Amino acid sequence: MNKKRSFASDNWSGVCPEIMQALVEVNADHNPAYGELEDPANKAAIEKFKSHFGENISVFFVYNGTAANVLGVGQLMHSYHAVVTAKTAHINEDECAAPEKFLGSKIIEIETDDGKITANQVKPFLKSIGFQHHAQPKVISISQVTEMGTIYTADEIRELADFAHDNNMFLHLDGARIANATVALNTDFKSITTDTGVDVLSFGGTKNGLMFGEAVVFFNKELAKDFEYFRKQGMQLHSKMRYISVQFDRYLSDNLWKTNALAANKMAQRLATSLAQFSALHITQEVKANGLFVLMPEELITKLQKEYFFHIWNESPKDEMGRKEVRLMCSWDTTEEDIEGFVKLLKQYLK
Ligand SMILES: Cc1ncc(COP(=O)(O)O)c(C=O)c1O
């Protein structure tokens, strides 16, 4: 067993060879910094985004997903506004209160079983609108794939966007894993974003083969007005911008995003099929993309983690058998051997 393999997260994997090659190639001569002065790398990447999402978008590169979420959402609101999102959302639970600190805004969380929210669940919070003592709900934020491995259909996204717009709100989509969702739905990026009425998208790539970098995509240029100043003030203007741009240019060419996401999703299906033979385990969410959520006995978790690391997702025992929920993530580079190795360990410990 190679101890350096894991199911911890899709950003534990390395950079895919095509992206590494693109980075090597761009690492020559001089190039305008900050994406300025018609920087060819930046221009090419933005053109690629337009070919996938349509001409009427504005794209800005940042370092990471937390920044894409905070700045993308922050562009649409004042500090007296609120973001409505699932309790499990990354923006709510895993950003160390960056939105609260940098935007000074309230996050309203909705309890869910599967990480997905509906317009009906947002509706009760609308009673605050117009009441000067309450933060004003302004942005609905959803994740695609969700933090529970589930996926919104295009119709579900459209319903939330329509609901947001009918109530003078915006829809933000955290697409840290949008490639995995897109291939799982057997669709394209545009059909689940531009065409559904999403206002701003955090477009991720780090979990699908990039080294670093995210994109904030606005679907209405008016909404992007002055965002470059907000990004700079938010400390997210990368000076050697070409190293982000070139990755997105390559990622969005020749279906690289699709190849990587299909590989990760396929391995998650393979893992789910293999785990079904063990009665001591129970998969809690339908496996749609590249993540599995699994109830496991605690002593088994401890033994497995020593050899093949993964995260406990919920520390509280989830059932009468005292099993805890863990998350097993597959990456663009997860192999059949990884799965076989993991299953071999399970057989050894569960016999
Ligand atoms: C749903 C989701 N959104 C955003 C992010 C991006 O986070 P980071 O700031 O680590 O790039 C992650 C990473 O774990 C994520 O899972």
The ligand as a Gaussian input file, in Angstrom:
#p B3LYP/6-31G(d) Opt

LIG

0 1
 C      -17.667000      23.704000      -1.717000
 C      -16.344000      24.415000      -1.634000
 N      -16.279000      25.710000      -1.944000
 C      -15.120000      26.379000      -1.946000
 C      -13.932000      25.738000      -1.619000
 C      -12.662000      26.497000      -1.808000
 O      -11.897000      26.661000      -0.750000
 P      -10.387000      27.190000      -0.765000
 O      -10.435000      28.563000      -0.217000
 O       -9.695000      26.226000       0.126000
 O       -9.862000      27.169000      -2.163000
 C      -13.959000      24.393000      -1.227000
 C      -12.720000      23.717000      -0.788000
 O      -12.705000      22.876000       0.049000
 C      -15.195000      23.711000      -1.250000
 O      -15.259000      22.415000      -0.925000

